[in-house]
Amino acid sequence: MAPTPSWLRRRGARPEAAPDTLWEICPGCGERLYKKDLAERLRLCSRCGHHLRLGALDRIALLADGDFQELVPHLITSDPLQWTDRIPYAKKIAGDRVKSGLLEAIVVGLCTVEGVPIGLGVMDFSFRGGTMGSVVGEKVTLLIEECARRRLPAVIVTASGGARMEEGMIALMQLAKTSAAVQRFAALGLPLITILTDPTTGGVSASFGFQADIIIAESGAAIGFAGRRVIDQTIRQKLPEGFQSAQFLLEHGQVDMVVRRGELKTALARFLHFVSDQKVPA
């Protein structure tokens, strides 16, 4: 492997600010929010209603009936490229495990939602920005294949900055891998539902994120492929107001509905009852 360039070796790790254990600032309105109250309100701002990002475990607690059983819980990434920049990849992963409480950027398993059995995968942006590397792609594929074996609907909640650069081409290959799994799943006539949360971008939006039979966007989510600034600088045109927002995508036919967090389980359950030929609750 080629030695690290001198300009890259000179860059030291940036010191991280100590986290505030009691308060959090709302990105929408700047309100200072007490974290305990924020958690009780499903991380919705009490002032402006902004949907702050929600971790995978909290998201599972919100959607599942309390019977979630994790699949492949100990599957972890290696360091296939021996990647090193300011911080070695292995050290980044170790830090994210401490910060998020997870081993990887997605948790997959089996559960019920209002009595309907499903396979559920939930991504977590706090782990490497929810990026899709070899393990995330493998877990998504294994979940879809397990749902195929059990003849269950598959539901995947996305939150991602795209493909994981520290895994290079291996990460990019996961787009093809997960897309092929979705195609095989669709050929069986089984339903895939994706819930796009803030943010859903890059390789995840370009693969299974937008390949579902039903696409739900959480209110306020930023959804797209490339970032707004990248597009601005590339095409040198002024983008429309609200571009890449959940509501913008709904207005342009790219998602089926936009749902507020507190109503998400009810909306999902109605779809699941419909596609499972079960009676839809009144």
Secondary structure, DSSP 8 states (H G I E B T S, - for coil): -----HHHHT----------SSEEE-TTT--EEEHHHHHHTTTB-TTT--B----HHHHHHHHS-S--EESSTT-----TT--BSSSBHHHHHHHHHHHHS-SSSEEEEEEEETTEEEEEEEE-TTTGGG-B-HHHHHHHHHHHHHHHHHT--EEEEEEE-SB-GGGHHHHHHHHHHHHHHHHHHHHTT--EEEEEEEEE-HHHHTTGGG-SSEEEEETT-BB-SS-HHHHHHHH-----TTTTBHHHHHHTTSSSEEE-GGGHHHHHHHHHHHHTT-----
